[in-house]
Amino acid sequence: MQTTLYLTKAEQALFEELQASLQDGWSVEIEKLTYKDDAERRQVRLDLMNIDDGHLEAVIAKCGPNCSEEELEKLIAHVDLTKMSQKDLWEICFALGPVAMEYLISKLLIDAKTDAAIEGIMALSHLRHDLLESLQPV
């Protein structure tokens, strides 16, 4: 089983605030990759998104072409990721981009109460890391 979380320094600080039993057995690697996102790139990714869940699609549709990262984060804060299909989760993470995923990971770290929550955070951190790798200039 994978036990490494790719976290930013701010996320690592949140992880270190968790009770010791939740930190036990996990290692943290600082996420060093970055990506400068903008509204045009984000809108292209949103346009390419293919979500199966109609409710989720309606939530995302509220974010128009000039949607800021903050507005997008507010919209996704009300989405229950645990009930999302794996396909839709991959789609939404790609569409939101690594910056919004940082918001999600931070929110999940703040709310983490179980090992299962940490496993989910780990999976998202790996997904973000892979996405960051794919967005790096060649």
C-alpha atoms as one frame of an Amber mdcrd trajectory, in Angstrom:
protein
   0.000   0.000   0.000   1.186   3.491  -0.865   1.879   5.572   2.243   3.372
   8.789   0.853   1.380  11.996   0.641   2.540  14.758  -1.739   1.714  17.907
   0.217   2.572  21.572  -0.111   4.274  23.166   2.889   0.941  24.676   3.985
  -0.769  21.272   3.683   2.083  19.633   5.585   1.466  22.079   8.441  -2.215
  21.045   8.476  -1.226  17.371   8.437   1.099  17.926  11.406  -1.820  19.416
  13.368  -3.739  16.135  13.125  -3.709  13.783  16.074  -0.645  11.535  16.142
  -2.669   8.376  15.480  -3.769   9.794  12.108  -0.196  10.727  11.167   1.201
   7.336  12.142   2.359   5.241   9.193   2.238   8.065   6.643   5.173   9.892
   5.122   5.054  13.327   3.543   6.965  14.403   0.481   6.872  18.131  -0.187
   5.191  18.910  -3.506   7.767  20.919  -5.415   5.965  21.159  -8.752   3.934
  24.276  -9.423   1.601  25.503 -12.125   0.412  28.994 -12.962  -3.233  28.653
 -13.946  -5.430  31.270 -15.572  -9.108  31.677 -16.446  -8.643  30.747 -20.111
  -6.847  27.459 -19.346  -9.363  26.619 -16.629 -12.283  27.275 -18.999 -10.775
  25.005 -21.670 -10.475  22.222 -19.087 -14.052  22.836 -17.909 -15.276  22.697
 -21.510 -13.494  19.365 -22.037 -14.958  17.851 -18.877 -17.366  14.934 -19.351
 -19.284  14.397 -16.098 -21.858  11.607 -15.777 -23.517  12.937 -12.595 -26.158
  15.493 -13.648 -26.188  17.271 -10.266 -22.415  17.668 -10.283 -22.499  18.887
 -13.874 -25.084  21.534 -12.891 -22.878  22.716 -10.015 -19.867  23.072 -12.312
 -21.979  24.770 -15.012 -22.578  27.645 -12.576 -18.950  28.561 -13.101 -18.902
  30.638 -16.266 -15.985  31.747 -18.421 -14.852  34.409 -15.961 -15.106  32.223
 -12.873 -12.300  32.915 -10.431 -10.497  30.227  -8.467 -12.223  31.485  -5.319
 -15.684  31.167  -6.880 -14.856  27.691  -8.154 -13.595  26.672  -4.708 -16.857
  27.882  -3.114 -18.876  25.811  -5.584 -16.916  22.608  -5.036 -16.906  23.048
  -1.259 -20.518  21.819  -1.326 -19.786  18.677  -3.362 -19.527  15.366  -1.500
 -16.435  13.760  -3.034 -17.097  10.463  -1.267 -20.228   9.898  -3.358 -18.566
  10.745  -6.669 -17.685   8.019  -9.160 -13.983   7.507  -9.819 -14.446   8.640
 -13.421 -16.185  11.868 -12.364 -13.549  12.488  -9.690 -10.777  12.221 -12.317
 -12.722  14.507 -14.658 -13.380  17.152 -12.033  -9.805  17.124 -10.744  -8.478
  17.654 -14.259 -11.002  20.421 -14.919 -10.402  22.194 -11.631  -6.651  21.995
 -11.992  -3.937  21.670  -9.375  -4.608  25.029  -7.706  -8.207  24.166  -6.849
  -7.082  20.678  -5.818  -4.842  22.361  -3.239  -7.963  23.933  -1.766  -9.704
  20.541  -1.699  -6.768  18.791  -0.040  -6.478  21.529   2.587 -10.201  21.348
   3.335 -10.032  17.559   3.651  -6.998  17.789   5.946  -8.832  20.209   8.217
 -11.821  17.842   8.395  -9.845  14.542   8.594 -10.907  12.297  11.475 -10.163
   8.774  10.189  -7.472   6.763   8.437  -9.872   6.411   5.499  -9.899  10.208
   5.180  -6.091  10.236   5.057  -6.172   7.519   2.379  -8.463   9.728   0.296
  -6.182  12.716   0.792  -3.219  10.586  -0.239  -5.022   9.541  -3.433  -5.866
  13.166  -4.270  -2.302  14.253  -3.558  -1.012  11.632  -6.008  -3.593  12.661
  -8.577  -2.551  16.304  -8.212   1.130  15.342  -8.450   0.466  13.430 -11.680
  -1.544  16.342 -13.043   1.240  18.786 -12.150   3.770  16.553 -13.908   1.598
  16.494 -17.040   1.270  20.294 -17.058   4.994  21.022 -16.826   6.573  22.682
 -19.872   8.483  20.327 -22.125
